[in-house]
Amino acid sequence: MNSFRSAMRKFVFPLLAAMLAFTSGLAQSQAFPTRPVTIVVPYAAGGGTDVVTRQLARALEKHWGQPVVVENLAGADGTIGTQRVLRAPADGYTLLLQLNTMLLWKPGDNSSKIDLVGELKFISLIQTAPLAFAVSSKFPGNTMADYVAYCKVQQCSWGTATKYAQLIGKTLMDVTGLTKSVNVNYKGGGPMLNDLLGGHVTMVLPSVASGQRFVQQGQMKFLAVGSVERFPLVPTVPTLVEQGFKVFGDSWYGLMVAKDTPPQAFNAIVEGIKAVAKDKGLVDSIESNGGTPVFSTPEQFNEYARKERQYLAPLMAKYPLTE
């Protein structure tokens, strides 16, 4: 009997302990989230990022069974909201919805003087859309050639809501010879679009996703898009290249989190994005607002960003950006 008990202790009990540890670990990995999650949008409310993020939040809330709150915190070209995420505990409960303008940041270009991009971990591209070159529906022309001709006899201004759009805009103004046109850089897409409709700027550079609803309402029109080929959601709008201007510009929205987020929380968020990629309401919302749903893997997101940095580097060296 004693030898039997000894065998139990030697073999069975360690096995039971291992099984309990495995079960406990599995339960912990499935526990996220157990409380509300916040998605920080570092741009003003009312823009394209805000619309998509709120629909994404609703889809995740339904999937997780926990509240998902959207927090707009605009300023400093998206760095203020990003620092808010990095100051929060790195536990996966504070996410960031960012734009590709972040690829222009350099270490020290913010109040914290740290490499903000290096402190983030990419989760998924949510959507892509080309930049649009948009004017009020009252503008007396329908092509970029019309715009160039108009601005050569009138003082024109063009609005941007991100440094990325500003960089592409500077490239276009150089190519078209409109270097004296004034750039107005806004804290968010909402205020920028409102100023266009109010007649305060001549042209703006939103993403197609941000401006599409104003086009559909007859308040605005796209003169061109910045994609390599015509964008399927606005097939009648020619590219800049088609109109003789070799300039490209796309926009993406991506979800990310602090780099020190524990693997179990990070993986749970990745799985959550996989699940909501099938949410019809979310997909329809992205498409109806002029975007292309992506829902990539973290690896695909990192590779996409790497290639874009290569394209942007020489432009950044040539065209200095301003606040």
PLY file of the C-alpha trace (Angstrom):
ply
format ascii 1.0
element vertex 323
property float x
property float y
property float z
element edge 322
property int vertex1
property int vertex2
end_header
0.00 0.00 0.00
2.79 2.39 0.88
4.50 1.74 -2.45
1.20 2.45 -4.24
0.82 5.78 -2.42
4.40 6.64 -3.21
3.77 6.00 -6.89
0.68 8.23 -6.75
2.71 11.04 -5.29
5.54 10.56 -7.74
3.58 10.37 -10.99
-0.09 11.25 -10.62
0.10 14.33 -8.44
2.61 16.14 -10.67
0.41 15.28 -13.65
-2.64 16.74 -11.93
-0.65 19.85 -11.03
0.44 20.28 -14.63
-3.14 19.88 -15.85
-4.37 22.45 -13.35
-1.63 24.87 -14.42
-2.55 24.38 -18.08
-6.25 24.92 -17.35
-5.47 28.02 -15.31
-3.26 29.42 -18.09
-5.95 28.71 -20.68
-8.57 30.45 -18.57
-6.30 33.47 -18.18
-5.67 33.64 -21.94
-9.40 33.57 -22.57
-10.18 36.11 -19.85
-9.30 39.24 -21.83
-11.09 41.58 -21.60
-12.74 41.42 -18.20
-13.50 45.14 -18.05
-14.05 48.09 -20.43
-11.54 48.71 -23.22
-10.68 52.19 -24.54
-9.70 52.99 -28.13
-7.94 56.35 -28.34
-8.39 58.31 -31.56
-5.72 61.05 -31.56
-7.68 63.32 -33.91
-10.75 65.52 -33.62
-14.23 64.03 -33.51
-16.20 64.07 -36.74
-13.46 62.90 -39.10
-13.13 59.57 -40.89
-11.11 58.01 -38.07
-13.91 58.78 -35.63
-16.64 57.19 -37.77
-14.72 53.96 -38.38
-13.48 53.63 -34.80
-16.96 53.92 -33.33
-18.24 51.20 -35.63
-15.21 49.06 -34.78
-15.85 49.65 -31.07
-19.46 48.49 -31.42
-18.36 45.32 -33.21
-15.70 44.52 -30.59
-18.13 45.29 -27.78
-20.57 42.78 -29.22
-17.83 40.16 -29.65
-16.19 40.61 -26.25
-19.28 41.31 -24.18
-17.49 44.27 -22.58
-17.89 48.04 -23.17
-15.47 49.53 -25.72
-15.14 53.29 -25.32
-13.84 55.68 -28.01
-11.81 58.62 -26.71
-10.90 61.50 -29.05
-7.74 63.33 -28.02
-6.51 65.59 -30.83
-3.35 67.63 -31.07
0.26 67.70 -32.27
-0.47 65.62 -35.39
-1.63 62.64 -33.37
1.23 62.50 -30.88
-0.77 63.72 -27.85
-3.28 60.87 -28.09
-0.48 58.42 -28.77
1.35 59.49 -25.62
-1.90 59.04 -23.69
-1.90 55.38 -24.77
1.76 54.91 -23.85
1.25 56.47 -20.40
-1.55 54.00 -19.65
-0.72 50.57 -18.20
0.53 48.25 -20.97
-2.21 45.71 -20.33
-4.14 45.79 -23.61
-7.04 47.83 -22.23
-5.97 51.04 -23.98
-5.70 50.74 -27.76
-4.72 53.27 -30.41
-6.31 53.89 -33.82
-3.64 55.67 -35.87
-3.01 56.89 -39.41
0.03 56.49 -41.62
1.06 60.05 -40.73
2.80 58.40 -37.76
5.41 57.05 -40.18
6.74 60.61 -40.52
7.54 60.94 -36.83
11.14 61.02 -35.69
12.45 60.33 -32.18
12.23 63.58 -30.24
9.43 65.10 -32.34
7.13 65.14 -29.29
6.98 66.38 -25.72
8.17 63.06 -24.29
11.25 63.04 -26.59
10.92 59.30 -27.18
10.50 57.18 -30.28
6.72 56.87 -30.25
6.58 54.47 -33.20
9.14 52.22 -31.55
7.01 52.05 -28.40
4.01 50.67 -30.29
3.10 47.19 -31.45
1.03 46.85 -34.62
-2.14 44.75 -34.41
-4.00 45.16 -37.69
-4.59 47.44 -40.63
-8.31 48.19 -40.46
-8.82 49.95 -43.77
-7.07 51.72 -46.62
-8.21 54.52 -48.91
-6.37 56.90 -51.23
-6.01 60.56 -50.46
-8.56 62.68 -52.29
-7.97 66.15 -53.69
-11.29 67.79 -52.96
-12.96 71.14 -53.57
-16.35 72.59 -52.75
-19.14 71.71 -55.16
-19.21 75.45 -55.96
-15.67 75.39 -57.38
-15.72 76.34 -61.11
-13.89 73.29 -62.41
-13.76 69.49 -62.29
-10.14 68.51 -62.93
-6.72 69.17 -61.44
-5.86 71.14 -64.59
-8.85 73.39 -63.81
-7.58 73.84 -60.27
-4.05 74.71 -61.41
-5.34 77.24 -63.95
-7.63 78.82 -61.34
-4.87 79.12 -58.73
-2.46 80.72 -61.15
-4.71 83.79 -61.26
-6.27 83.56 -57.78
-4.64 83.21 -54.35
-5.43 79.66 -53.24
-5.07 77.75 -50.02
-5.18 74.04 -49.30
-6.02 72.28 -46.07
-4.53 69.17 -44.49
-5.30 67.38 -41.25
-2.10 65.33 -40.99
1.57 65.82 -41.77
1.31 62.93 -44.21
-1.30 64.79 -46.27
0.81 67.94 -45.93
3.83 66.10 -47.37
1.85 64.79 -50.34
0.30 68.24 -50.82
3.71 69.93 -50.87
4.84 67.41 -53.46
1.79 68.19 -55.61
2.18 71.95 -55.28
5.80 71.66 -56.40
4.90 69.46 -59.38
2.09 71.80 -60.48
4.06 75.00 -59.95
1.69 76.27 -57.23
4.39 76.72 -54.61
2.91 80.04 -53.44
-0.39 78.42 -52.44
-0.90 78.58 -48.68
-1.18 75.41 -46.61
-3.47 75.38 -43.56
-2.81 72.40 -41.28
-5.75 71.38 -39.05
-5.95 69.27 -35.90
-8.53 66.97 -37.46
-10.46 66.12 -40.60
-13.77 67.46 -39.28
-12.64 71.09 -38.86
-10.77 70.95 -42.17
-13.81 69.76 -44.13
-16.03 72.32 -42.42
-13.67 75.10 -43.50
-13.75 73.89 -47.09
-17.55 73.94 -47.10
-17.47 77.37 -45.48
-15.22 78.74 -48.23
-12.18 79.32 -46.02
-9.81 77.11 -48.04
-9.81 76.29 -51.76
-8.90 72.62 -51.62
-8.44 69.93 -48.95
-6.67 66.58 -48.84
-8.79 64.11 -46.89
-8.85 60.39 -47.49
-11.66 59.24 -49.77
-13.11 57.63 -46.64
-13.28 60.97 -44.81
-14.75 62.97 -47.67
-17.06 60.51 -49.39
-20.20 61.37 -47.45
-19.83 65.07 -48.32
-19.52 64.14 -51.99
-22.63 61.97 -51.73
-24.48 64.92 -50.15
-23.48 67.17 -53.06
-21.39 69.51 -50.91
-17.99 68.58 -52.26
-16.33 66.98 -55.29
-13.13 65.04 -55.82
-10.81 66.33 -58.53
-8.43 63.37 -58.20
-7.31 60.48 -56.02
-3.76 59.62 -55.05
-3.85 55.88 -55.71
-1.80 54.14 -58.40
-5.00 53.09 -60.18
-8.58 54.37 -60.00
-10.20 53.57 -56.69
-13.14 51.14 -57.10
-15.39 53.03 -54.68
-15.11 56.24 -56.77
-14.43 54.81 -60.25
-15.25 58.03 -62.13
-12.55 60.03 -60.32
-9.22 59.95 -62.19
-5.87 59.55 -60.47
-3.31 62.32 -60.33
-1.08 60.30 -62.65
-3.85 60.06 -65.24
-4.03 63.84 -65.19
-0.29 64.26 -65.75
0.94 64.68 -62.16
3.21 61.90 -60.86
2.19 62.09 -57.21
0.85 59.29 -55.02
-0.84 59.33 -51.63
-2.79 56.75 -49.69
-4.29 56.72 -46.23
-4.73 53.88 -43.77
-6.22 53.38 -40.36
-4.48 50.85 -38.12
-4.99 49.48 -34.62
-2.03 49.24 -32.26
-1.08 48.92 -28.63
1.89 49.56 -26.34
4.78 47.23 -27.21
4.99 45.76 -23.68
1.41 44.49 -23.75
1.36 40.88 -22.47
1.11 38.21 -25.19
-2.19 36.83 -23.89
-3.86 40.26 -24.15
-2.23 41.02 -27.51
-3.31 37.67 -28.95
-6.84 38.14 -27.63
-7.06 41.50 -29.42
-5.73 39.94 -32.64
-8.38 37.22 -32.37
-11.01 39.86 -31.70
-10.09 41.68 -34.91
-10.28 38.41 -36.85
-13.78 37.90 -35.49
-15.12 41.39 -36.22
-13.66 41.30 -39.74
-16.77 39.26 -40.53
-19.13 41.80 -38.95
-21.37 42.99 -41.77
-22.21 46.29 -40.07
-18.53 47.17 -39.71
-17.61 46.14 -43.26
-20.59 48.00 -44.73
-19.72 51.10 -42.71
-16.13 51.16 -43.98
-17.19 50.66 -47.60
-20.06 53.14 -47.50
-17.66 55.77 -46.15
-15.18 55.26 -48.96
-12.68 52.81 -47.51
-11.49 49.30 -48.30
-11.68 46.87 -45.34
-8.35 45.11 -44.73
-8.12 43.47 -41.26
-4.55 42.28 -41.71
-2.31 40.20 -39.49
0.32 41.99 -37.38
3.02 40.67 -39.73
1.25 42.02 -42.83
0.76 45.38 -41.12
4.46 45.66 -40.27
5.50 44.83 -43.84
3.05 47.33 -45.32
4.42 50.08 -43.07
8.03 49.16 -43.90
7.44 49.59 -47.65
5.64 52.87 -47.16
8.53 54.29 -45.13
10.82 53.58 -48.08
8.57 55.63 -50.39
8.23 58.54 -47.95
11.89 58.92 -46.95
13.07 60.91 -50.02
9.97 63.12 -49.93
10.61 63.97 -46.29
14.18 64.94 -47.17
12.98 67.24 -49.97
9.93 68.92 -48.47
10.18 70.27 -44.88
6.97 70.09 -42.89
5.47 72.70 -40.59
3.05 72.61 -37.69
0 1
1 2
2 3
3 4
4 5
5 6
6 7
7 8
8 9
9 10
10 11
11 12
12 13
13 14
14 15
15 16
16 17
17 18
18 19
19 20
20 21
21 22
22 23
23 24
24 25
25 26
26 27
27 28
28 29
29 30
30 31
31 32
32 33
33 34
34 35
35 36
36 37
37 38
38 39
39 40
40 41
41 42
42 43
43 44
44 45
45 46
46 47
47 48
48 49
49 50
50 51
51 52
52 53
53 54
54 55
55 56
56 57
57 58
58 59
59 60
60 61
61 62
62 63
63 64
64 65
65 66
66 67
67 68
68 69
69 70
70 71
71 72
72 73
73 74
74 75
75 76
76 77
77 78
78 79
79 80
80 81
81 82
82 83
83 84
84 85
85 86
86 87
87 88
88 89
89 90
90 91
91 92
92 93
93 94
94 95
95 96
96 97
97 98
98 99
99 100
100 101
101 102
102 103
103 104
104 105
105 106
106 107
107 108
108 109
109 110
110 111
111 112
112 113
113 114
114 115
115 116
116 117
117 118
118 119
119 120
120 121
121 122
122 123
123 124
124 125
125 126
126 127
127 128
128 129
129 130
130 131
131 132
132 133
133 134
134 135
135 136
136 137
137 138
138 139
139 140
140 141
141 142
142 143
143 144
144 145
145 146
146 147
147 148
148 149
149 150
150 151
151 152
152 153
153 154
154 155
155 156
156 157
157 158
158 159
159 160
160 161
161 162
162 163
163 164
164 165
165 166
166 167
167 168
168 169
169 170
170 171
171 172
172 173
173 174
174 175
175 176
176 177
177 178
178 179
179 180
180 181
181 182
182 183
183 184
184 185
185 186
186 187
187 188
188 189
189 190
190 191
191 192
192 193
193 194
194 195
195 196
196 197
197 198
198 199
199 200
200 201
201 202
202 203
203 204
204 205
205 206
206 207
207 208
208 209
209 210
210 211
211 212
212 213
213 214
214 215
215 216
216 217
217 218
218 219
219 220
220 221
221 222
222 223
223 224
224 225
225 226
226 227
227 228
228 229
229 230
230 231
231 232
232 233
233 234
234 235
235 236
236 237
237 238
238 239
239 240
240 241
241 242
242 243
243 244
244 245
245 246
246 247
247 248
248 249
249 250
250 251
251 252
252 253
253 254
254 255
255 256
256 257
257 258
258 259
259 260
260 261
261 262
262 263
263 264
264 265
265 266
266 267
267 268
268 269
269 270
270 271
271 272
272 273
273 274
274 275
275 276
276 277
277 278
278 279
279 280
280 281
281 282
282 283
283 284
284 285
285 286
286 287
287 288
288 289
289 290
290 291
291 292
292 293
293 294
294 295
295 296
296 297
297 298
298 299
299 300
300 301
301 302
302 303
303 304
304 305
305 306
306 307
307 308
308 309
309 310
310 311
311 312
312 313
313 314
314 315
315 316
316 317
317 318
318 319
319 320
320 321
321 322
